[in-house]
């Protein structure tokens, strides 16, 4: 999958979410909800990382499935991209700008 395919998916998912939740949320509330959702997804990723290294309590480790870790990374990325879209951020140019900045640090 490349960035264009991912952006297409994000546009489709954004429309689905707008249809499902749109009647209840104005743009500001949708952005705030997206921010909270991103925090939730990041917490789930953190739990999976801890479980991956057997640093969770036994109850959580018993429910742990190693296949969940990649999906949690994907959830964080998708949720961050949905939030960026809601805030009218051109993620492609933002990534290009940031990558340039990072590369310049090492020159």
Buried (B, 14 or more C-beta within 10 A) or exposed (E): EEEEEBBEEBEEBBEEBEEEEEEEBEEEEBBEBBBEBBEEBBEBBEBBBBBEEEEBEEEEEEEBEEEBBEEBBEBBEBBBBBBBBBEEEEBEEEEEEEEEEEEEEEE
